[in-house]
Amino acid sequence: MSERKITNWLNAGLIDADTALRIREFEADRSRPLGLWSLIGLGALAIGLGLISVVAANWNDIPGLIRLTVHGLLITGIAAGIFLLQPREGLLGIYLKDVLLFILAILGATFFGHLGQVYQTSSPLWQPLATWLFLFSPLLLLVGRGWLISLLWMVGLLGTAIAHLGWYLDQTNDPPSIYLALITSMPVFALVVAIFVKKMSSRQVFWKQVGTFALAAFVAAVTLKLIADGLTKAGFGGSEGDLSDITAIQLGLWSAAALLIYILNRKASGISVAAVLVAAAIISFGSSLAQSDEPLVNATFFMAFWAAIGWSAIYSGWRNVFQTVVAIVSLRLIILSFELASDLLSSGLGLILAGVITIAIAVVAFRFSRAFAPAKAITVETTHKEEDP
């Protein structure tokens, strides 16, 4: 905590001198030598870059079998380090172990490419990714503790799904609707698994992070799909003829997932997440049925989806999510105003009008956010409010 904040609180009468002194002593006892750790990190980074530079400069001169052996030994050594750190808590037991686990997973992923280079083999990208996901998911999900590992696993899962989707679309011009619905529902499946395992795991924070990343990926995918629906009738992830079939299957899958999430978690967060899934399923299906090229219609579907997220944020007390919703809806309104008055932008008066509309929307959004955003700290019953998604 900065000294400036403590001084400001003291001058504003929020705390007295004794309280300020106790805060300073408390923070001093728990302060970390960030400068020292930064220098150590820079030194380690320099050593790592130097090793990479030396190896890269002599890459072609090193026999392939030796390179693979060294690569394998690095993986084995880091795995042993993680095993030795397993019983530890604190800095070594959590932060360092997660960093080593991250490096181990990256080395494992690059090993398949290295193997293919040495033996001159090739395969679709999704195959080594799927192999890596199969081999490393147990380790990442059973040992990981922080956001770094949860994010890496989610990126690996979605990367494998996207790579397989791209490969499969190259193999056939008419992919089954059920396949496209399933492959695009991967974030939903990951979200359900995270909520289910969280109830039984001692690492609830980790599984909460997995669920948060899965929900964020799902929201981003639905948002891109709604934007694509406004750009082309083919939409995102399907052709004009089968898009409604895909979203109809998604409607069933996502609604079933929402019901399961509600059963697993009947607190505010579970209800809110289930509401987002149901809203996304209905709005995505409606957008696919409409297949409209009217800016107002497409903007309505887009803002309806984000309005559902905004309601969930208010219900569960997700302040940052609510403020993000207000910003995105405001930006969409500004874009809509440009779309509806595109002919005016060619004149000076039109540009002035567009600027006035932009400022007006920004001011209204700011005041709306100030008035309706959930409080930063809320003490309420756990069956109704929670601060984080």
Stockholm file with secondary structure:
# STOCKHOLM 1.0

chainA/1-389         MSERKITNWLNAGLIDADTALRIREFEADRSRPLGLWSLIGLGALAIGLGLISVVAANWNDIPGLIRLTVHGLLITGIAAGIFLLQPREGLLGIYLKDVLLFILAILGATFFGHLGQVYQTSSPLWQPLATWLFLFSPLLLLVGRGWLISLLWMVGLLGTAIAHLGWYLDQTNDPPSIYLALITSMPVFALVVAIFVKKMSSRQVFWKQVGTFALAAFVAAVTLKLIADGLTKAGFGGSEGDLSDITAIQLGLWSAAALLIYILNRKASGISVAAVLVAAAIISFGSSLAQSDEPLVNATFFMAFWAAIGWSAIYSGWRNVFQTVVAIVSLRLIILSFELASDLLSSGLGLILAGVITIAIAVVAFRFSRAFAPAKAITVETTHKEEDP
#=GR chainA/1-389 SS CCHHHHHHHHHTTSSCHHHHHHHHHHHHHTCCCHHHHHHHHHHHHHHHHHHHHHHHHTGGGSCHHHHHHHHHHHHHHHHHHHHHHTTCCHIIIIIIHHHHHHHHHHHHHHHHHHHHHHHTCCCCTHHHHHHHHHHHHHHHHHHCCSHHHHHHHHHHHHHHHHHHHHHHHHHCSSCCHHHHHHHTTHHHHHHHHHHHHHTTCSCHHHHHHHHHHHHHHHHHHHHHHHHHHHHCTTCSSSCTTTHHHHHHHHHHHHHHHHHHHHHHCCSHHHHHHHHHHHHHHHHHHHHHHHCCCCHHHHHHHHHHHHHHHHHHHHHHTCHHHHHHHHHHHHHHHHHHHHHHTGGGGGSHHHHHHHHHHHHHHHHHHHHHHHHHSCCSSCCCCTTTCCSCC
#=GC SS_cons         CCHHHHHHHHHTTSSCHHHHHHHHHHHHHTCCCHHHHHHHHHHHHHHHHHHHHHHHHTGGGSCHHHHHHHHHHHHHHHHHHHHHHTTCCHIIIIIIHHHHHHHHHHHHHHHHHHHHHHHTCCCCTHHHHHHHHHHHHHHHHHHCCSHHHHHHHHHHHHHHHHHHHHHHHHHCSSCCHHHHHHHTTHHHHHHHHHHHHHTTCSCHHHHHHHHHHHHHHHHHHHHHHHHHHHHCTTCSSSCTTTHHHHHHHHHHHHHHHHHHHHHHCCSHHHHHHHHHHHHHHHHHHHHHHHCCCCHHHHHHHHHHHHHHHHHHHHHHTCHHHHHHHHHHHHHHHHHHHHHHTGGGGGSHHHHHHHHHHHHHHHHHHHHHHHHHSCCSSCCCCTTTCCSCC
//
